[in-house]
Structure formats: structure tokens, C-alpha cells
Amino acid sequence: MSSLHDQLMRRLRKLGVEERSVPGRDDGFSTLVHDGKEFAHFHHATELDLRLGRDAIEREGLVHPPDSTVHPKRSRNSQWIELRLASSKDIVHIVRLVAMAVASR
């Protein structure tokens, strides 16, 4: 697990978010759960797929990464947004978006 991933998860745990490994998978995939419900998942330690909702995605001006390898043809109407974790600045951004996602549930 990357150091950025560890830092992100420390911050998300303060929001009541739990990371769960998926039995039988060794590719870095894990789910994020809040109040017993999955709302996001990591494809690997540096790529998070977050169910934020179409309205919030538009309001935040988020766009699906054009170089996505996991969801290259994701619909513009999707409730999910793929987020990259490449720097400490991304941690702040992702924590804010996850807080929005769990507050709207």
C-alpha cells in the first residue's frame, strides 16, 4: 500500500469510513464502506471510484479521466467518478468529496 493511500485512509477513518479487502482478490481492489454500505472502491492504491452522484459531479466540475483503463467508456451520466491519488493535494480533495458522498447518503 502506498504512503499516500495510508495517509488518505487515516483521514477517511475519522469520517467513519472503513476499507475492506475483497476475498480472493490480490490486485489491490478494496471497498470503502460507511454505515455498512459500500459507496466507493479502490481499483488499486492510487485510483478511487467514488459514488458521488451526477449532480455533485457536475457541480464540482469533475470529469472522468480520459486515460482510464478500468472504465474507459463510462457514461457522462454515471453516478460514479474516478479519482486519482498522486499527491498530498489529492488527499485533501478526495477527503472533501468523500465527506460529501457520505453526508448525502
CNS distance restraints for C-alpha pairs under 8 A (distance, minus, plus):
assign (resid   1 and name CA) (resid   5 and name CA) 6.43 0.50 0.50
assign (resid   1 and name CA) (resid   6 and name CA) 6.96 0.50 0.50
assign (resid   1 and name CA) (resid  45 and name CA) 6.04 0.50 0.50
assign (resid   2 and name CA) (resid   6 and name CA) 6.33 0.50 0.50
assign (resid   2 and name CA) (resid  45 and name CA) 6.28 0.50 0.50
assign (resid   2 and name CA) (resid  46 and name CA) 7.70 0.50 0.50
assign (resid   3 and name CA) (resid   7 and name CA) 6.20 0.50 0.50
assign (resid   4 and name CA) (resid   8 and name CA) 6.06 0.50 0.50
assign (resid   4 and name CA) (resid  46 and name CA) 7.90 0.50 0.50
assign (resid   4 and name CA) (resid  85 and name CA) 7.20 0.50 0.50
assign (resid   4 and name CA) (resid  86 and name CA) 7.55 0.50 0.50
assign (resid   4 and name CA) (resid  87 and name CA) 7.05 0.50 0.50
assign (resid   4 and name CA) (resid  88 and name CA) 6.79 0.50 0.50
assign (resid   4 and name CA) (resid  91 and name CA) 7.49 0.50 0.50
assign (resid   5 and name CA) (resid   9 and name CA) 6.12 0.50 0.50
assign (resid   5 and name CA) (resid  45 and name CA) 5.77 0.50 0.50
assign (resid   5 and name CA) (resid  46 and name CA) 6.71 0.50 0.50
assign (resid   5 and name CA) (resid  85 and name CA) 7.58 0.50 0.50
assign (resid   6 and name CA) (resid  10 and name CA) 6.22 0.50 0.50
assign (resid   7 and name CA) (resid  11 and name CA) 6.53 0.50 0.50
assign (resid   7 and name CA) (resid  91 and name CA) 7.65 0.50 0.50
assign (resid   8 and name CA) (resid  12 and name CA) 6.18 0.50 0.50
assign (resid   8 and name CA) (resid  91 and name CA) 5.62 0.50 0.50
assign (resid   8 and name CA) (resid  95 and name CA) 7.34 0.50 0.50
assign (resid   9 and name CA) (resid  13 and name CA) 5.94 0.50 0.50
assign (resid   9 and name CA) (resid  19 and name CA) 7.72 0.50 0.50
assign (resid  10 and name CA) (resid  14 and name CA) 6.86 0.50 0.50
assign (resid  11 and name CA) (resid  15 and name CA) 7.20 0.50 0.50
assign (resid  11 and name CA) (resid  95 and name CA) 7.07 0.50 0.50
assign (resid  12 and name CA) (resid  16 and name CA) 6.78 0.50 0.50
assign (resid  12 and name CA) (resid  17 and name CA) 5.44 0.50 0.50
assign (resid  12 and name CA) (resid  18 and name CA) 7.74 0.50 0.50
assign (resid  12 and name CA) (resid  95 and name CA) 6.49 0.50 0.50
assign (resid  12 and name CA) (resid  98 and name CA) 7.83 0.50 0.50
assign (resid  13 and name CA) (resid  17 and name CA) 4.76 0.50 0.50
assign (resid  13 and name CA) (resid  18 and name CA) 6.15 0.50 0.50
assign (resid  15 and name CA) (resid  99 and name CA) 7.10 0.50 0.50
assign (resid  16 and name CA) (resid  34 and name CA) 6.19 0.50 0.50
assign (resid  16 and name CA) (resid  35 and name CA) 7.67 0.50 0.50
assign (resid  17 and name CA) (resid  32 and name CA) 6.43 0.50 0.50
assign (resid  17 and name CA) (resid  33 and name CA) 5.64 0.50 0.50
assign (resid  17 and name CA) (resid  34 and name CA) 4.93 0.50 0.50
assign (resid  17 and name CA) (resid  35 and name CA) 7.94 0.50 0.50
assign (resid  18 and name CA) (resid  32 and name CA) 5.61 0.50 0.50
assign (resid  18 and name CA) (resid  33 and name CA) 5.17 0.50 0.50
assign (resid  18 and name CA) (resid  34 and name CA) 6.47 0.50 0.50
assign (resid  19 and name CA) (resid  30 and name CA) 6.59 0.50 0.50
assign (resid  19 and name CA) (resid  31 and name CA) 5.64 0.50 0.50
assign (resid  19 and name CA) (resid  32 and name CA) 4.62 0.50 0.50
assign (resid  19 and name CA) (resid  33 and name CA) 6.36 0.50 0.50
assign (resid  20 and name CA) (resid  30 and name CA) 5.51 0.50 0.50
assign (resid  20 and name CA) (resid  31 and name CA) 5.18 0.50 0.50
assign (resid  20 and name CA) (resid  32 and name CA) 6.35 0.50 0.50
assign (resid  20 and name CA) (resid  33 and name CA) 7.46 0.50 0.50
assign (resid  21 and name CA) (resid  25 and name CA) 7.84 0.50 0.50
assign (resid  21 and name CA) (resid  29 and name CA) 6.94 0.50 0.50
assign (resid  21 and name CA) (resid  30 and name CA) 4.57 0.50 0.50
assign (resid  21 and name CA) (resid  31 and name CA) 6.52 0.50 0.50
assign (resid  22 and name CA) (resid  29 and name CA) 6.93 0.50 0.50
assign (resid  22 and name CA) (resid  30 and name CA) 5.81 0.50 0.50
assign (resid  22 and name CA) (resid  31 and name CA) 7.39 0.50 0.50
assign (resid  25 and name CA) (resid  29 and name CA) 6.78 0.50 0.50
assign (resid  27 and name CA) (resid  43 and name CA) 7.79 0.50 0.50
assign (resid  27 and name CA) (resid  44 and name CA) 6.81 0.50 0.50
assign (resid  28 and name CA) (resid  42 and name CA) 7.21 0.50 0.50
assign (resid  28 and name CA) (resid  43 and name CA) 6.23 0.50 0.50
assign (resid  28 and name CA) (resid  44 and name CA) 4.32 0.50 0.50
assign (resid  28 and name CA) (resid  45 and name CA) 6.33 0.50 0.50
assign (resid  29 and name CA) (resid  41 and name CA) 7.00 0.50 0.50
assign (resid  29 and name CA) (resid  42 and name CA) 5.28 0.50 0.50
assign (resid  29 and name CA) (resid  43 and name CA) 4.65 0.50 0.50
assign (resid  29 and name CA) (resid  44 and name CA) 5.36 0.50 0.50
assign (resid  29 and name CA) (resid  45 and name CA) 7.95 0.50 0.50
assign (resid  30 and name CA) (resid  41 and name CA) 5.55 0.50 0.50
assign (resid  30 and name CA) (resid  42 and name CA) 5.23 0.50 0.50
assign (resid  30 and name CA) (resid  43 and name CA) 6.99 0.50 0.50
assign (resid  30 and name CA) (resid  44 and name CA) 7.63 0.50 0.50
assign (resid  31 and name CA) (resid  38 and name CA) 6.46 0.50 0.50
assign (resid  31 and name CA) (resid  39 and name CA) 7.83 0.50 0.50
assign (resid  31 and name CA) (resid  40 and name CA) 5.96 0.50 0.50
assign (resid  31 and name CA) (resid  41 and name CA) 4.08 0.50 0.50
assign (resid  31 and name CA) (resid  42 and name CA) 6.23 0.50 0.50
assign (resid  32 and name CA) (resid  38 and name CA) 5.61 0.50 0.50
assign (resid  32 and name CA) (resid  39 and name CA) 6.17 0.50 0.50
assign (resid  32 and name CA) (resid  40 and name CA) 5.06 0.50 0.50
assign (resid  32 and name CA) (resid  41 and name CA) 5.43 0.50 0.50
assign (resid  32 and name CA) (resid  42 and name CA) 7.78 0.50 0.50
assign (resid  33 and name CA) (resid  37 and name CA) 5.10 0.50 0.50
assign (resid  33 and name CA) (resid  38 and name CA) 4.27 0.50 0.50
assign (resid  33 and name CA) (resid  39 and name CA) 6.05 0.50 0.50
assign (resid  33 and name CA) (resid  40 and name CA) 7.20 0.50 0.50
assign (resid  34 and name CA) (resid  38 and name CA) 6.55 0.50 0.50
assign (resid  34 and name CA) (resid  39 and name CA) 7.22 0.50 0.50
assign (resid  34 and name CA) (resid 102 and name CA) 6.95 0.50 0.50
assign (resid  39 and name CA) (resid  50 and name CA) 6.45 0.50 0.50
assign (resid  39 and name CA) (resid  51 and name CA) 5.53 0.50 0.50
assign (resid  39 and name CA) (resid 101 and name CA) 7.74 0.50 0.50
assign (resid  39 and name CA) (resid 102 and name CA) 7.87 0.50 0.50
assign (resid  40 and name CA) (resid  48 and name CA) 6.97 0.50 0.50
assign (resid  40 and name CA) (resid  49 and name CA) 5.47 0.50 0.50
assign (resid  40 and name CA) (resid  50 and name CA) 4.41 0.50 0.50
assign (resid  40 and name CA) (resid  51 and name CA) 5.82 0.50 0.50
assign (resid  41 and name CA) (resid  48 and name CA) 5.76 0.50 0.50
assign (resid  41 and name CA) (resid  49 and name CA) 5.34 0.50 0.50
assign (resid  41 and name CA) (resid  50 and name CA) 6.73 0.50 0.50
assign (resid  42 and name CA) (resid  46 and name CA) 7.46 0.50 0.50
assign (resid  42 and name CA) (resid  47 and name CA) 5.65 0.50 0.50
assign (resid  42 and name CA) (resid  48 and name CA) 4.43 0.50 0.50
assign (resid  42 and name CA) (resid  49 and name CA) 6.13 0.50 0.50
assign (resid  43 and name CA) (resid  47 and name CA) 5.70 0.50 0.50
assign (resid  43 and name CA) (resid  48 and name CA) 6.33 0.50 0.50
assign (resid  43 and name CA) (resid  49 and name CA) 7.32 0.50 0.50
assign (resid  43 and name CA) (resid  70 and name CA) 7.79 0.50 0.50
assign (resid  44 and name CA) (resid  48 and name CA) 7.58 0.50 0.50
assign (resid  45 and name CA) (resid  85 and name CA) 7.92 0.50 0.50
assign (resid  46 and name CA) (resid  84 and name CA) 5.80 0.50 0.50
assign (resid  46 and name CA) (resid  85 and name CA) 4.63 0.50 0.50
assign (resid  46 and name CA) (resid  86 and name CA) 6.68 0.50 0.50
assign (resid  47 and name CA) (resid  82 and name CA) 6.90 0.50 0.50
assign (resid  47 and name CA) (resid  83 and name CA) 5.76 0.50 0.50
assign (resid  47 and name CA) (resid  84 and name CA) 4.70 0.50 0.50
assign (resid  47 and name CA) (resid  85 and name CA) 5.98 0.50 0.50
assign (resid  48 and name CA) (resid  82 and name CA) 5.71 0.50 0.50
assign (resid  48 and name CA) (resid  83 and name CA) 5.08 0.50 0.50
assign (resid  48 and name CA) (resid  84 and name CA) 6.36 0.50 0.50
assign (resid  48 and name CA) (resid  85 and name CA) 7.63 0.50 0.50
assign (resid  49 and name CA) (resid  80 and name CA) 6.44 0.50 0.50
assign (resid  49 and name CA) (resid  81 and name CA) 5.64 0.50 0.50
assign (resid  49 and name CA) (resid  82 and name CA) 4.40 0.50 0.50
assign (resid  49 and name CA) (resid  83 and name CA) 6.16 0.50 0.50
assign (resid  50 and name CA) (resid  80 and name CA) 5.37 0.50 0.50
assign (resid  50 and name CA) (resid  81 and name CA) 5.35 0.50 0.50
assign (resid  50 and name CA) (resid  82 and name CA) 6.33 0.50 0.50
assign (resid  50 and name CA) (resid  83 and name CA) 7.37 0.50 0.50
assign (resid  50 and name CA) (resid  98 and name CA) 7.49 0.50 0.50
assign (resid  50 and name CA) (resid 101 and name CA) 7.97 0.50 0.50
assign (resid  51 and name CA) (resid  79 and name CA) 5.60 0.50 0.50
assign (resid  51 and name CA) (resid  80 and name CA) 4.27 0.50 0.50
assign (resid  51 and name CA) (resid  81 and name CA) 6.50 0.50 0.50
assign (resid  51 and name CA) (resid 101 and name CA) 6.95 0.50 0.50
assign (resid  52 and name CA) (resid  56 and name CA) 6.25 0.50 0.50
assign (resid  52 and name CA) (resid  57 and name CA) 6.51 0.50 0.50
assign (resid  52 and name CA) (resid  79 and name CA) 6.02 0.50 0.50
assign (resid  52 and name CA) (resid  80 and name CA) 5.89 0.50 0.50
assign (resid  52 and name CA) (resid  81 and name CA) 6.90 0.50 0.50
assign (resid  52 and name CA) (resid  97 and name CA) 7.50 0.50 0.50
assign (resid  52 and name CA) (resid  98 and name CA) 7.76 0.50 0.50
assign (resid  52 and name CA) (resid 100 and name CA) 7.51 0.50 0.50
assign (resid  52 and name CA) (resid 101 and name CA) 5.14 0.50 0.50
assign (resid  53 and name CA) (resid  57 and name CA) 6.18 0.50 0.50
assign (resid  53 and name CA) (resid  78 and name CA) 7.55 0.50 0.50
assign (resid  53 and name CA) (resid  79 and name CA) 4.19 0.50 0.50
assign (resid  53 and name CA) (resid  80 and name CA) 6.45 0.50 0.50
assign (resid  53 and name CA) (resid 101 and name CA) 7.90 0.50 0.50
assign (resid  54 and name CA) (resid  58 and name CA) 6.20 0.50 0.50
assign (resid  54 and name CA) (resid  77 and name CA) 6.33 0.50 0.50
assign (resid  54 and name CA) (resid  78 and name CA) 6.29 0.50 0.50
assign (resid  54 and name CA) (resid  79 and name CA) 4.82 0.50 0.50
assign (resid  54 and name CA) (resid  80 and name CA) 7.51 0.50 0.50
assign (resid  55 and name CA) (resid  59 and name CA) 6.03 0.50 0.50
assign (resid  56 and name CA) (resid  60 and name CA) 5.94 0.50 0.50
assign (resid  57 and name CA) (resid  61 and name CA) 6.17 0.50 0.50
assign (resid  57 and name CA) (resid  62 and name CA) 5.30 0.50 0.50
assign (resid  57 and name CA) (resid  63 and name CA) 7.63 0.50 0.50
assign (resid  57 and name CA) (resid  79 and name CA) 7.83 0.50 0.50
assign (resid  57 and name CA) (resid  81 and name CA) 7.25 0.50 0.50
assign (resid  58 and name CA) (resid  62 and name CA) 6.25 0.50 0.50
assign (resid  62 and name CA) (resid  81 and name CA) 7.60 0.50 0.50
assign (resid  63 and name CA) (resid  81 and name CA) 7.42 0.50 0.50
assign (resid  64 and name CA) (resid  68 and name CA) 7.71 0.50 0.50
assign (resid  64 and name CA) (resid  74 and name CA) 7.67 0.50 0.50
assign (resid  64 and name CA) (resid  76 and name CA) 8.00 0.50 0.50
assign (resid  64 and name CA) (resid  81 and name CA) 6.15 0.50 0.50
assign (resid  64 and name CA) (resid  82 and name CA) 6.05 0.50 0.50
assign (resid  65 and name CA) (resid  82 and name CA) 6.97 0.50 0.50
assign (resid  65 and name CA) (resid  83 and name CA) 7.95 0.50 0.50
assign (resid  66 and name CA) (resid  72 and name CA) 7.17 0.50 0.50
assign (resid  67 and name CA) (resid  72 and name CA) 7.04 0.50 0.50
assign (resid  68 and name CA) (resid  72 and name CA) 4.95 0.50 0.50
assign (resid  74 and name CA) (resid  78 and name CA) 6.85 0.50 0.50
assign (resid  83 and name CA) (resid  94 and name CA) 7.50 0.50 0.50
assign (resid  84 and name CA) (resid  90 and name CA) 7.36 0.50 0.50
assign (resid  85 and name CA) (resid  90 and name CA) 5.56 0.50 0.50
assign (resid  85 and name CA) (resid  91 and name CA) 6.86 0.50 0.50
assign (resid  86 and name CA) (resid  90 and name CA) 6.47 0.50 0.50
assign (resid  87 and name CA) (resid  91 and name CA) 7.00 0.50 0.50
assign (resid  88 and name CA) (resid  92 and name CA) 6.97 0.50 0.50
assign (resid  89 and name CA) (resid  93 and name CA) 6.60 0.50 0.50
assign (resid  90 and name CA) (resid  94 and name CA) 5.98 0.50 0.50
assign (resid  91 and name CA) (resid  95 and name CA) 6.00 0.50 0.50
assign (resid  92 and name CA) (resid  96 and name CA) 6.29 0.50 0.50
assign (resid  93 and name CA) (resid  97 and name CA) 6.38 0.50 0.50
assign (resid  94 and name CA) (resid  98 and name CA) 6.01 0.50 0.50
assign (resid  95 and name CA) (resid  99 and name CA) 6.04 0.50 0.50
assign (resid  96 and name CA) (resid 100 and name CA) 6.36 0.50 0.50
assign (resid  97 and name CA) (resid 101 and name CA) 6.23 0.50 0.50
assign (resid  98 and name CA) (resid 102 and name CA) 6.19 0.50 0.50
assign (resid  99 and name CA) (resid 103 and name CA) 6.05 0.50 0.50
assign (resid 100 and name CA) (resid 104 and name CA) 6.23 0.50 0.50
assign (resid 101 and name CA) (resid 105 and name CA) 6.68 0.50 0.50
